[in-house]
Amino acid sequence: MHKKGFVYLVGAGCGSADLITVRGLRLLQSCDAVVYDDLIDPALLAQAAHAEQHPAGKRCGRHSMPQSEINSLLVRLGQSGKTVVRLKGGDPFVFGRGGEEFLALQAAGVPCEEVPGISSCIAVPAAAGIPVTHRGASRSFHVITGHTAQTGDTLPESLEALAALHGTLVFLMGLNSLEQIAARLTAAGKPPETPAAVVSGGNAPHPATVRGTLADIAEKARAARVQAPAVIVVGAAAALELCAPAAPVLPLAGVRVGLVGTPAFTERLARRLEALGAAAVPCMTARVRPLPPQPGWERLADGRSCWVVLTSRNGVGCFFDALAAARIDVRRLHACRFAAIGPATAEALAQRGITADLCPEQATGAELARALCAAAGPGEEILLFRAAESSPEMRGILTAQGFSVREYTLYKTEYAAASPNAEADYLAFASAGGVRAWFSACGAAPKGAVCVCIGPVTARALAQQTGAPFLTAEDISAEGVAECILRAHRHKKAQEE
């Protein structure tokens, strides 16, 4: 029986990834395909790295895909039996053309539903400290398109009637018509001294806030070189500035760091970078695909002494999942000793109730192999549990020293581009596999970006791909990568001064 598809029109909110609704995020994490607008936070797309990704953004003067083609794509994906998230900035039904997409899906018999999001008409002014309603200043607000094809000057026909209202007027998609909007409102009786503001925010590439009056807002916006997309606010509320006290300038403020790695790693690194003031942008996300347990897992429970070697946090999770799938009670592993490649893997083991018996000072396969050579007793078998794409170096060192080694493939790492064209000052790689996947898909680092490697193995892989200078973290961890970027940025600023 053919599976019936379903399309969700999901509002992503306005700005950072955490402004999406909980329901929208859950749908994104479980969908088969995502069709997304421009200016969507790459961190959201990373949540759907497992899904087909179709860019369909539209910006003033540049259409990635005509609306009719977007409608057809949604219908085609839905009819193929997929669960689809149509990810739209703000709210799909607030000048997002979500209604057109809904009607096209309805006409084609594809089940669909709208999941609301925070609209830019509220969120962008609020981020600049402008409430669209405020007691004594505005008891209503009106959201107006600043661009329509039905009138000669592209402005709404009802502009004169709107000028007579005492609430807040919010214009979307009207930056190119700002001068005409101000002139038409003034001509219709709005006092020239009426407060006005232009705000480019959310995920706009060039954030800016300009305040003035109807008489001078167009000139001020030109002088500040405000770029679309921008929201225009007119009314007494536009003079308000309800902002939190200015936060101290953080050491990585204004720095953008692209991330390549698994969500488990990139999320830890992003938290550390954002605490330092940087913007962390997932550029390529690795998805861990667990593989079925291979024959021979019963060896773990036969009572003979052996070493269980785990080389990543992901490996720890896959190992215990495979134990459960093979119906092996963890208590039967009493004769096993556990080796972890580094502190992060050891911590993941500890969360499962097992303290690592061995963890080398440097988190590399070669160091772990040498430590095992020193710690393993005569006749003790060494069982390697790791990824399909792991380097043969560790096994080579162990077998050269006469140890019996069995290798079990726990998972395969698959990479998907989240935002390969993102602008970045640094591009951080969490593994050699990530380096190879990036250069295979993109050919080079983003223009002007300095590559940063988590450790020497990743650095060797990068050196094979590029002759450009790059950085290598001293400590093989998310914290080590963040510290490496912080030192490099401070050194760069010192040179500029």
C-alpha angles and dihedrals in degrees: 000000000000113000113239115233128221131204122208118196099211126190109220094198123234119297128343123040095250092067092076117102119260089244092050091051093050091051090049092051093052104036127113095218137015126202107194140191128230118274093032109148107257088223087070093051088051087063088064098042089129092059134079107266123211119182112214103161123156123200131172107285094002125074118185090189131004115244092246090057091049090052091050092048092052091048092048094049092046093048090051089065098256128140102235132195114202097200112204130178115250112348121340093225098048104084088311096115087237090136091060091050091047092052092048091052092046092051090051092049094245113145111239143168137190120233109196125233136190107279122229089231088073104022101049095052090043091054087057091049096259116130111202089218127034132165110260093010108055130005094177141023132209125205114211134179111239091206130051132159094217099077133056097242093037091244122126116270091229096061094112092052090048091053090064093058121100098212131085119291115211117191120196123196091010106115094109089052097043095115092049092046091053092045095047093047091049092047089051091057105273106141112251089231091061107129115252136176138188117208127186105188145124106070094337110147093232110034116202141157121204123181129193141108134286087265097059110013095100092051092046093049090051092049090050090048093229111191131206138296094062138147121225118210123192126183142057092300090063088072092060121097109193098171132147116253112281110274120227114268107261121220095249097039110147094016119125119205122192115212129212116184147066119319089247090061102033093050091054091047092045092054091051094046094046090051086059092050100258126132109237115208120189103223101171124012126204117216118203112222110194115222126216115268112270123229114277102051089123086075088078092063102040095098097245119128115257144147121250108205121199123183107187145022088250090053091055092054093046091046094057092042089053091048089056092046090052089047093236113155108226090226089069089067092076093122093053125098118204128225123190124196094223147343095285092054091044089052091051089052091049089054086060091053098259125115113212113245091205134028119160122224092242116049100227132116092240093053091047091050092051091048090051091051088057097043105039118092128226111289095010110139119224118218116197116204112186150116125310092242096050120138116258090224097098095049090046093055093048097047091046087060091052100257122147107239131190120188126206123190109221103175148350123234116224121189128212127182112246099174109348094165097051118132111245141170092205133020113207121205121199097190146011088250089057091053092052093045092049097049092043091055102032106021095216144021118272111283110277094008121132113219119230123198126204093221148337097289091055089044092055090052091050093049088058090056104043142019092209118114115263140176130247123201116237092215115051098228143084088265090052092053092049091049091049091054091046092053092047093049093048090049091050092050091048090054092049091052 
